[in-house]
């Protein structure tokens, strides 16, 4: 198919740069450019490297695009996403979908009414699919997950729950197949008053228990998950791409070699493009993003 979709990026930070590179390399994308009113010099640098236009106004960017990737700070996701959807653009927004549940639901409802793609950047979905977790023939009994990283100013405008833990909350929701029944949590705030460490206990209606911890004050990065099934336990190291499976059911121990794992961001962008041009199913739709946000907010408010 020769048809291409015109895509812009809002935000010229680290993730904006990653997205610009993926879009410029995609054979079915016309990379239209970048808009970042706070850092126009970064936008100029990205288009110098990848092509497109460093837009002076949001109106110029929207007029030049069929779709928008939002890689701005989380507090801006709702305003930028709603504006793009209102003007008929498909939207891929990095997690979290928004910072308030009512805002996320407004975005989802608008996308549904307009018949537009609204995708959320929960890239760990691609990794879990490559492992085979979503096709596992048993329902989990217990989930334990830990996601830690040293402090990074990127993402610090929201709690560690919305910044890091949201990935594991989304996976827990997906594996459970329903929304949580009970939530309790213990939070620790950092020196600047941010929620930087969280431990959550989540119980789903069928009895599935999930213990999920996240920190952005750790000395090193780690991303692990243990899933107990009736027939055994699956242990995953997402960071090192390692898998231990003592159940009788096959999983992909070489998942780290899959293209969607080697570059999950490129896989997310490609999924977005195929949803727009081919009508493929959205990998992580706005409804999923809103559910992950709802659970994250429950965790933050349950302490």
C-alpha positions in Angstrom: 0.0 0.0 0.0 1.4 3.4 -1.0 -0.7 5.4 1.4 1.2 7.2 4.1 0.0 8.9 7.3 1.3 12.3 8.2 2.4 12.2 11.9 3.8 15.0 14.1 5.3 14.8 17.6 4.4 17.1 20.4 7.4 17.4 22.8 11.0 17.5 21.9 12.5 15.8 25.0 14.0 12.4 25.3 10.9 10.4 24.3 10.0 13.0 21.6 13.4 12.4 20.1 12.9 8.6 20.2 9.5 8.9 18.5 10.8 11.3 15.9 13.5 8.7 14.9 10.9 5.9 14.7 8.5 7.9 12.6 11.2 9.1 10.2 12.3 5.5 9.7 8.8 4.1 9.1 8.1 3.4 5.5 4.4 4.2 5.8 4.8 7.5 7.7 5.4 11.0 6.4 7.1 12.6 9.4 5.7 16.1 9.4 7.7 17.6 12.3 7.8 18.6 16.0 6.2 21.2 18.2 7.7 22.2 21.5 7.0 25.8 22.7 9.1 25.4 25.8 12.2 24.1 24.0 12.0 25.3 20.3 15.8 24.7 19.9 15.3 21.0 20.7 12.5 20.8 18.1 14.9 22.5 15.6 17.5 19.9 16.4 15.2 17.0 15.8 13.9 18.2 12.5 17.5 18.9 11.4 18.2 15.3 12.0 15.0 13.6 10.9 13.3 16.1 8.6 9.9 17.8 8.9 9.2 21.2 10.3 9.8 22.7 13.7 6.3 24.3 14.1 5.9 27.7 15.7 2.3 27.1 16.8 0.1 24.2 17.7 -2.3 25.3 15.0 0.4 24.9 12.4 1.2 21.4 13.6 -2.4 20.2 13.7 -2.9 21.6 10.2 0.0 19.6 8.9 -0.9 16.2 10.5 -3.3 13.3 10.3 -2.0 11.9 13.6 -0.1 13.1 16.6 2.2 11.4 19.1 2.2 13.2 22.5 5.6 12.9 24.2 5.1 15.9 26.5 5.1 15.9 30.3 2.2 14.0 31.8 0.4 17.0 33.0 0.0 18.2 29.4 -1.4 14.9 28.0 -5.1 15.7 28.5 -5.0 19.3 27.0 -2.9 18.3 24.0 -4.8 15.1 23.4 -8.2 16.6 23.6 -7.2 19.4 21.3 -5.8 17.0 18.7 -8.9 14.7 18.9 -11.2 17.7 18.6 -9.5 18.6 15.3 -9.8 15.1 13.9 -6.3 13.7 14.6 -5.5 10.2 15.6 -3.5 10.2 18.9 -0.8 8.1 20.4 -0.1 9.4 23.9 2.7 8.2 26.2 1.5 6.9 29.5 -0.3 8.0 31.6 -3.2 8.8 29.4 -4.0 11.8 31.6 -3.5 12.7 35.3 -7.2 12.9 36.2 -9.7 10.1 35.5 -12.4 12.4 34.3 -10.0 13.9 31.7 -9.0 10.4 30.5 -12.6 9.4 30.1 -13.4 12.6 28.2 -10.6 11.8 25.8 -11.8 8.2 25.3 -15.4 9.3 24.8 -14.3 11.9 22.2 -12.2 9.4 20.3 -15.0 6.9 20.2 -17.5 9.6 19.0 -15.1 10.8 16.3 -14.1 7.3 15.2 -10.4 8.1 15.9 -7.6 6.0 17.1 -6.5 6.7 20.7 -3.6 4.5 21.7 -1.6 4.6 25.0 2.1 3.9 25.3 2.1 0.9 27.6 5.0 -0.7 25.7 5.3 -3.6 28.1 2.2 -5.1 26.5 4.4 -6.0 23.4 6.9 -7.7 25.6 4.3 -9.7 27.5 2.6 -10.7 24.2 6.0 -11.9 22.9 6.4 -14.1 26.0 3.0 -15.6 25.4 1.4 -14.4 28.7 -1.8 -13.3 27.1 -2.3 -16.8 25.6 -1.6 -18.7 28.7 -4.3 -21.4 29.3 -4.7 -20.7 33.1 -5.7 -17.7 35.1 -3.1 -16.4 37.5 -3.5 -16.8 41.3 -1.0 -14.3 42.4 1.2 -11.6 40.8 4.3 -9.9 42.4 5.9 -7.1 40.5 8.7 -4.7 41.2 9.8 -1.8 39.0 12.7 0.4 40.3 15.0 3.1 38.9 17.3 5.9 40.0 15.7 9.3 40.1 15.1 11.0 36.7 13.5 14.4 36.4 11.6 13.1 33.4 8.3 11.8 34.7 8.7 13.5 38.0 5.7 15.8 37.4 3.5 12.9 38.6 3.8 10.2 41.2 5.9 7.1 40.7 2.6 5.3 40.5 1.6 7.1 37.3 5.2 7.2 36.0 6.5 3.7 36.5 4.0 1.4 38.4 1.4 2.1 35.7 3.1 -0.4 33.4 2.6 -3.3 35.9 -0.9 -2.1 36.9 -1.9 -2.3 33.2 -0.4 -5.8 32.9 -2.2 -6.9 36.1 -5.5 -5.5 34.7 -4.9 -7.3 31.4 -4.0 -10.7 33.1 -7.0 -10.4 35.4 -9.4 -9.5 32.7 -11.3 -7.2 35.0 -11.0 -4.2 37.3 -9.7 -4.5 40.8 -12.0 -5.0 43.8 -9.8 -3.9 46.7 -6.7 -1.7 46.8 -4.4 -0.7 49.7 -1.0 0.9 49.6 1.9 2.3 51.5 3.6 5.4 50.0 6.8 7.3 50.8 7.4 10.8 49.6 10.8 12.1 48.6 12.5 15.3 49.8 10.5 17.5 47.4 7.2 16.0 48.4 6.7 13.7 45.5 5.4 10.2 45.8 8.6 8.4 44.9 8.1 4.9 46.5 4.9 2.9 46.5 3.9 -0.6 47.6 0.3 -1.7 46.6 -1.8 -4.7 47.5 -4.6 -5.3 44.9 -7.3 -7.9 45.0 -9.4 -8.8 42.0 -13.0 -10.1 42.1 -11.9 -13.7 41.4 -9.4 -13.7 44.3 -6.3 -12.9 42.3 -3.9 -11.0 44.5 -1.3 -8.6 43.2 1.6 -7.1 45.1 3.2 -4.3 43.1 6.0 -2.1 44.1 7.7 0.9 42.4 10.5 3.2 43.3 12.4 6.0 41.5 14.9 6.4 44.3 16.7 3.0 43.8 20.4 2.7 43.1 19.8 0.7 39.9 17.1 -0.2 37.4 15.1 -3.4 37.8 11.8 -4.6 36.3 10.6 -8.0 37.5 7.4 -10.0 37.7 6.4 -13.3 39.2 3.1 -14.9 38.2 1.8 -17.9 40.2 -0.6 -20.1 38.3 -2.4 -23.3 39.5 0.3 -25.4 37.8 3.4 -23.4 38.7 5.2 -20.1 38.6 6.5 -17.9 35.8 9.3 -15.4 36.7 10.2 -12.6 34.3 13.1 -10.2 34.3 11.9 -7.6 31.8 15.2 -5.6 32.1 17.5 -8.5 31.3 15.0 -10.4 29.1 15.2 -13.6 31.2 12.4 -16.1 31.9 11.9 -19.0 34.3 8.9 -21.1 33.7 8.1 -24.2 35.9 4.6 -24.7 34.6 3.9 -27.4 32.0 2.8 -24.8 29.5 5.2 -23.4 26.8 6.3 -19.8 26.9 8.9 -18.0 24.7 12.1 -18.1 26.8 13.9 -16.3 23.9 11.4 -13.4 23.9 14.3 -10.9 24.1 15.2 -11.7 20.5 11.8 -10.7 19.2 11.7 -7.5 17.2 8.8 -6.1 19.3 11.0 -6.6 22.4 14.3 -5.4 21.0 12.5 -2.1 20.0 9.1 -2.0 21.8 8.8 1.7 21.0 9.0 1.0 17.2 6.5 -1.7 17.7 4.1 0.7 19.4 4.5 3.2 16.6 4.0 0.5 14.0 0.8 -0.7 15.8 -0.5 2.9 15.7 0.2 3.3 12.0 -1.4 0.0 11.1 -4.5 0.8 13.2 -4.8 4.1 11.2 -4.1 2.8 7.7 -5.2 -0.9 7.9 -7.9 -0.8 10.6 -5.9 -3.2 12.8 -6.9 -3.6 16.4 -5.3 -1.1 18.7 -2.8 -2.8 21.0 -3.4 -0.5 24.0 -6.6 1.5 23.5 -7.8 4.5 25.4 -10.1 2.4 27.4 -7.2 0.3 28.7 -5.2 3.4 29.4 -8.1 4.9 31.4 -8.4 1.7 33.4 -4.7 1.7 34.2 -5.0 5.3 35.3 -8.0 4.6 37.5 -6.1 1.9 39.3 -3.0 4.1 39.7 -5.1 6.8 41.2 -6.7 4.3 43.6 -3.3 3.2 44.7 -2.2 6.8 45.4 -5.3 7.6 47.3 -5.5 4.3 49.3 -2.6 5.0 51.6 
